[in-house]
Amino acid sequence: MRTINVELGNRSYPIVIKRGLLDEVGPRIASLGLKGKAAIITNPLVGGLYAQRLTKTLKDAGLNPVIITVPDGEEYKSLQEASSIFDGLIEHRMERSNPIIALGGGVIGDMAGFIAATYLRGVPYIQVPTTLLSQVDSSVGGKTAVNHPKGKNLIGAFYQPKAVFIDPDVLETLEPREVRAGLAEIIKYGVIWDEPFFKFLENNTDSLLSRKDELIDAIEKSCSIKAEVVGSDETEQGIRAILNFGHTFGHAIEALSGYGKYKHGEAVAIGMVMASELSESLGLSGRQTTERIKALVTALDLPADPPKLSADQWIGSMLLDKKVSGSRMRFVLAEHIGKVIIKEVSEEELRKYFDSKAIK
């Protein structure tokens, strides 16, 4: 078992990583002082695979589980679906002391967290992430949200879970495409924080793709990095913004392509390559940085080339990004592997980049 703590004073919480952990969630939740009803928010696919096991461990620990199922897919991460979850919580008469459990990937985790932050002005929630991407990224740090047709995650709150329980065994049922999407976020941690970790990823691509023990090592390292960053800047007033490396371009790709065409991690993979190219065009980094990022993205069978969109489309979408300030866009840009900076980039500089790459 591996335990990492997110240090946030009296709101600190553990990230527990252990094979078979799913069957221990009930007593672990009870040990946090949570009791009574527990609402499991999941989707039909994940619920069909794991809800029965989770329900059993909750009942064995004296909790009374109820299951609320929402459709699978990024397109359902919406206010409309959130409203249906609220209906379910009210129907089951969930109280302020009753926990919400997110059983699923990033969409479920983000929505369940948003619901927990706003239902009865805040109820406790637990993350039980079942995709690689959610295990290494979205389940940790307290970012909760739903999408708006004009942009991703525009409606949300910072709200921390009581615990994150990661069972690597559940990854065995993931489609290979979902594993690759999660690996994109793992690449990100190497770029923004730890060059030796990036090198570890370069040297173990086959083991990562085949879900060997090196993948558990990568999960632990990714969670450790994110915990350290979040612990020093919970609400993204400073250093936490580096976790958005590749995301400004990535979110634009998702919005402009219609949510669902690209997995979030696939869009981020392309976004990381683009962010490195932008850094290069601004004279902040050399070609080798972009080449290493693109080579690792490609080696992990992730897309590296952007969709064909006009500069006006790119910029119009990115101007709706949460990180825009005074119509100037903030980007996380790589100086080299292991070191990034946050920089405001003008529309003129962006257009010059798009022109140089013939992205029209």
Order of alpha helices (4+ residues) and beta strands (2+ residues): beta-beta-alpha-beta-alpha-beta-alpha-beta-alpha-beta-beta-beta-beta-alpha-alpha-alpha-alpha-alpha-alpha-alpha-alpha-beta-beta-alpha
